[in-house]
Amino acid sequence: MLTEQEIIEIAKNYVLDKSQQSGYDLVILDNEEIKKPYGIIFRYNTKKFNQTRDINDNTLFGNVPFLVKNNNGKIVTLGSPMGLDYCIKKYEEGKWPETPRLSDFQ
């Protein structure tokens, strides 16, 4: 079982990689984590949006929330037009695919 700090480091590295790939200054959003028995769900956006929370500063598309599993550090993306609650419900039911999305390779 990973510690909370280890999970946070995995999440930070994931967002750093996304930042380097995209050229945007991305950060994990403050106070947006969702702690679950199986891991922590994080959201990310630009540093500017994190500071202002102004919708006009939200310039990203496809920056879906992601879960870092506490048993192995695996990252599971949780994006859907149905919303995060739907994704969490399906994940907890064992019906959420844990396959990487195309955007994870770009």
NUKEDO-388074 format. One line per field, with one value per atom (N, C-alpha, C): residue number from 0; atom name; residue in three letters; x, y, z. Coordinates in steps of 0.05 Angstrom, whole numbers, plus 5000, padded with zeros to 4 digits. Example, Ala and Ser with C-alpha at 12.3 -4.5 7.8 and 13.67 -1.06 7.14 Angstrom:
<nodes>
pamar c(0,0,0,1,1,1)
volo c(N,CA,C,N,CA,C)
balo c(ala,ala,ala,ser,ser,ser)
c1 c(5264,5246,5264,5257,5273,5258)
c2 c(4886,4910,4934,4955,4979,5001)
c3 c(5156,5156,5156,5142,5143,5157)
</nodes>
This chain:
<nodes>
pamar c(0,0,0,1,1,1,2,2,2,3,3,3,4,4,4,5,5,5,6,6,6,7,7,7,8,8,8,9,9,9,10,10,10,11,11,11,12,12,12,13,13,13,14,14,14,15,15,15,16,16,16,17,17,17,18,18,18,19,19,19,20,20,20,21,21,21,22,22,22,23,23,23,24,24,24,25,25,25,26,26,26,27,27,27,28,28,28,29,29,29,30,30,30,31,31,31,32,32,32,33,33,33,34,34,34,35,35,35,36,36,36,37,37,37,38,38,38,39,39,39,40,40,40,41,41,41,42,42,42,43,43,43,44,44,44,45,45,45,46,46,46,47,47,47,48,48,48,49,49,49,50,50,50,51,51,51,52,52,52,53,53,53,54,54,54,55,55,55,56,56,56,57,57,57,58,58,58,59,59,59,60,60,60,61,61,61,62,62,62,63,63,63,64,64,64,65,65,65,66,66,66,67,67,67,68,68,68,69,69,69,70,70,70,71,71,71,72,72,72,73,73,73,74,74,74,75,75,75,76,76,76,77,77,77,78,78,78,79,79,79,80,80,80,81,81,81,82,82,82,83,83,83,84,84,84,85,85,85,86,86,86,87,87,87,88,88,88,89,89,89,90,90,90,91,91,91,92,92,92,93,93,93,94,94,94,95,95,95,96,96,96,97,97,97,98,98,98,99,99,99,100,100,100,101,101,101,102,102,102,103,103,103,104,104,104,105,105,105)
volo c(N,CA,C,N,CA,C,N,CA,C,N,CA,C,N,CA,C,N,CA,C,N,CA,C,N,CA,C,N,CA,C,N,CA,C,N,CA,C,N,CA,C,N,CA,C,N,CA,C,N,CA,C,N,CA,C,N,CA,C,N,CA,C,N,CA,C,N,CA,C,N,CA,C,N,CA,C,N,CA,C,N,CA,C,N,CA,C,N,CA,C,N,CA,C,N,CA,C,N,CA,C,N,CA,C,N,CA,C,N,CA,C,N,CA,C,N,CA,C,N,CA,C,N,CA,C,N,CA,C,N,CA,C,N,CA,C,N,CA,C,N,CA,C,N,CA,C,N,CA,C,N,CA,C,N,CA,C,N,CA,C,N,CA,C,N,CA,C,N,CA,C,N,CA,C,N,CA,C,N,CA,C,N,CA,C,N,CA,C,N,CA,C,N,CA,C,N,CA,C,N,CA,C,N,CA,C,N,CA,C,N,CA,C,N,CA,C,N,CA,C,N,CA,C,N,CA,C,N,CA,C,N,CA,C,N,CA,C,N,CA,C,N,CA,C,N,CA,C,N,CA,C,N,CA,C,N,CA,C,N,CA,C,N,CA,C,N,CA,C,N,CA,C,N,CA,C,N,CA,C,N,CA,C,N,CA,C,N,CA,C,N,CA,C,N,CA,C,N,CA,C,N,CA,C,N,CA,C,N,CA,C,N,CA,C,N,CA,C,N,CA,C,N,CA,C,N,CA,C,N,CA,C,N,CA,C,N,CA,C,N,CA,C,N,CA,C,N,CA,C,N,CA,C,N,CA,C,N,CA,C,N,CA,C,N,CA,C,N,CA,C)
balo c(met,met,met,leu,leu,leu,thr,thr,thr,glu,glu,glu,gln,gln,gln,glu,glu,glu,ile,ile,ile,ile,ile,ile,glu,glu,glu,ile,ile,ile,ala,ala,ala,lys,lys,lys,asn,asn,asn,tyr,tyr,tyr,val,val,val,leu,leu,leu,asp,asp,asp,lys,lys,lys,ser,ser,ser,gln,gln,gln,gln,gln,gln,ser,ser,ser,gly,gly,gly,tyr,tyr,tyr,asp,asp,asp,leu,leu,leu,val,val,val,ile,ile,ile,leu,leu,leu,asp,asp,asp,asn,asn,asn,glu,glu,glu,glu,glu,glu,ile,ile,ile,lys,lys,lys,lys,lys,lys,pro,pro,pro,tyr,tyr,tyr,gly,gly,gly,ile,ile,ile,ile,ile,ile,phe,phe,phe,arg,arg,arg,tyr,tyr,tyr,asn,asn,asn,thr,thr,thr,lys,lys,lys,lys,lys,lys,phe,phe,phe,asn,asn,asn,gln,gln,gln,thr,thr,thr,arg,arg,arg,asp,asp,asp,ile,ile,ile,asn,asn,asn,asp,asp,asp,asn,asn,asn,thr,thr,thr,leu,leu,leu,phe,phe,phe,gly,gly,gly,asn,asn,asn,val,val,val,pro,pro,pro,phe,phe,phe,leu,leu,leu,val,val,val,lys,lys,lys,asn,asn,asn,asn,asn,asn,asn,asn,asn,gly,gly,gly,lys,lys,lys,ile,ile,ile,val,val,val,thr,thr,thr,leu,leu,leu,gly,gly,gly,ser,ser,ser,pro,pro,pro,met,met,met,gly,gly,gly,leu,leu,leu,asp,asp,asp,tyr,tyr,tyr,cys,cys,cys,ile,ile,ile,lys,lys,lys,lys,lys,lys,tyr,tyr,tyr,glu,glu,glu,glu,glu,glu,gly,gly,gly,lys,lys,lys,trp,trp,trp,pro,pro,pro,glu,glu,glu,thr,thr,thr,pro,pro,pro,arg,arg,arg,leu,leu,leu,ser,ser,ser,asp,asp,asp,phe,phe,phe,gln,gln,gln)
c1 c(5017,5000,5018,5012,5028,5018,5036,5029,5015,5002,4989,5010,5034,5055,5065,5068,5076,5056,5030,5009,5010,5014,5015,5039,5062,5085,5080,5066,5059,5041,5021,5003,5018,5036,5051,5068,5081,5097,5080,5056,5037,5030,5023,5016,5040,5063,5088,5093,5089,5092,5072,5047,5026,5034,5045,5053,5075,5095,5117,5107,5088,5077,5061,5046,5028,5040,5060,5071,5057,5036,5022,5034,5031,5041,5018,5018,4997,5004,4983,4986,4961,4965,4942,4926,4899,4883,4882,4886,4886,4859,4859,4834,4813,4821,4802,4805,4823,4828,4803,4799,4778,4791,4792,4804,4784,4793,4776,4792,4780,4795,4815,4810,4827,4847,4847,4866,4856,4869,4861,4856,4834,4827,4836,4850,4860,4849,4848,4841,4865,4868,4890,4881,4895,4890,4914,4912,4935,4939,4964,4970,4953,4949,4933,4904,4892,4865,4864,4884,4885,4886,4899,4901,4875,4864,4841,4814,4812,4787,4766,4777,4761,4756,4732,4725,4738,4743,4757,4786,4797,4825,4826,4803,4803,4806,4830,4836,4841,4838,4845,4820,4825,4805,4817,4802,4812,4829,4829,4844,4825,4820,4802,4814,4797,4807,4820,4838,4851,4854,4854,4857,4885,4898,4923,4916,4918,4910,4931,4921,4940,4953,4943,4956,4980,4980,5002,5011,4999,5007,4997,4981,4971,4952,4954,4937,4914,4890,4865,4852,4849,4835,4805,4792,4763,4747,4749,4734,4709,4688,4663,4644,4629,4609,4588,4587,4567,4576,4601,4611,4627,4642,4660,4645,4622,4607,4599,4592,4585,4610,4633,4658,4665,4663,4669,4650,4625,4605,4612,4617,4624,4650,4670,4695,4690,4674,4668,4652,4637,4621,4638,4663,4681,4675,4661,4653,4668,4688,4703,4729,4732,4756,4782,4802,4827,4847,4838,4856,4865,4890,4899,4883,4879,4866,4887,4878,4897,4911,4898,4911,4933,4934,4956,4982,4981,5004,5014,5000,5007,5024)
c2 c(4976,5000,5025,5043,5068,5087,5104,5125,5148,5165,5189,5206,5209,5225,5213,5187,5173,5176,5175,5179,5207,5227,5255,5259,5247,5249,5237,5214,5202,5221,5233,5252,5277,5287,5311,5305,5281,5273,5270,5259,5256,5283,5302,5329,5343,5339,5351,5341,5315,5303,5316,5318,5331,5360,5374,5401,5403,5386,5386,5379,5360,5352,5375,5389,5409,5437,5443,5470,5489,5479,5495,5491,5511,5509,5497,5470,5456,5449,5449,5441,5426,5410,5397,5419,5419,5440,5437,5459,5459,5452,5435,5428,5415,5401,5387,5357,5347,5318,5304,5280,5263,5238,5234,5211,5188,5165,5141,5119,5097,5075,5062,5065,5053,5072,5098,5117,5145,5163,5192,5201,5216,5228,5257,5264,5291,5304,5331,5347,5366,5374,5392,5412,5434,5456,5473,5496,5515,5527,5536,5549,5574,5589,5613,5607,5586,5579,5570,5556,5547,5571,5593,5616,5633,5636,5654,5641,5616,5601,5615,5632,5647,5630,5625,5608,5618,5644,5656,5647,5638,5628,5598,5585,5556,5552,5548,5546,5517,5498,5470,5454,5435,5416,5388,5370,5343,5338,5356,5352,5339,5313,5298,5291,5288,5279,5252,5246,5219,5209,5182,5168,5157,5159,5144,5123,5098,5075,5071,5066,5064,5037,5017,4991,4987,5003,4999,5024,5047,5072,5076,5058,5060,5084,5097,5121,5112,5120,5114,5140,5147,5172,5168,5189,5188,5209,5211,5232,5221,5236,5228,5252,5254,5276,5273,5249,5244,5255,5264,5277,5258,5270,5254,5235,5243,5225,5199,5202,5178,5160,5173,5157,5142,5156,5143,5120,5124,5103,5079,5083,5061,5047,5063,5051,5033,5043,5028,5003,5004,4980,4961,4968,4952,4953,4975,4977,4999,5011,5033,5021,5025,5013,5027,5010,5021,5021,5025,5026,5054,5059,5086,5098,5124,5138,5149,5154,5164,5189,5206,5231,5225,5201,5195,5189,5186,5180,5203,5225,5248,5267)
c3 c(5000,5000,5000,4982,4980,5001,5010,5029,5013,5028,5015,5001,5013,5001,4976,4975,4950,4928,4935,4916,4905,4922,4914,4895,4901,4883,4856,4855,4829,4813,4827,4814,4804,4820,4811,4787,4786,4763,4738,4742,4719,4707,4725,4716,4704,4715,4704,4676,4672,4645,4626,4635,4618,4612,4631,4628,4607,4608,4589,4561,4559,4533,4520,4537,4526,4523,4539,4539,4558,4572,4592,4619,4636,4664,4680,4682,4695,4724,4741,4769,4777,4799,4811,4825,4822,4834,4864,4878,4907,4918,4939,4953,4936,4915,4898,4899,4916,4917,4929,4920,4931,4941,4967,4979,4980,4970,4970,4983,4992,5003,4984,4958,4937,4925,4933,4922,4925,4910,4911,4882,4879,4853,4853,4831,4829,4804,4805,4782,4777,4752,4745,4724,4723,4704,4704,4691,4690,4717,4722,4747,4750,4728,4730,4738,4727,4735,4764,4773,4801,4820,4811,4828,4827,4804,4801,4803,4794,4792,4775,4758,4738,4714,4707,4684,4658,4657,4633,4631,4653,4654,4649,4645,4640,4610,4601,4572,4563,4581,4574,4566,4548,4540,4544,4555,4558,4583,4601,4626,4646,4642,4658,4685,4706,4731,4729,4748,4747,4775,4777,4802,4803,4826,4831,4851,4843,4860,4882,4906,4928,4931,4916,4919,4900,4878,4859,4845,4850,4838,4809,4800,4772,4770,4747,4742,4724,4733,4718,4711,4685,4678,4681,4689,4696,4682,4656,4642,4628,4629,4616,4615,4593,4592,4614,4626,4648,4674,4676,4701,4718,4737,4754,4773,4783,4801,4786,4761,4745,4742,4736,4733,4758,4781,4806,4812,4807,4811,4794,4768,4750,4759,4767,4777,4801,4819,4844,4838,4817,4808,4792,4786,4770,4740,4732,4704,4690,4702,4689,4677,4651,4638,4648,4654,4664,4641,4617,4594,4589,4581,4575,4552,4553,4532,4512,4488,4468,4477,4492,4502,4521,4533,4552,4537,4511,4495,4478,4478,4461,4476)
</nodes>
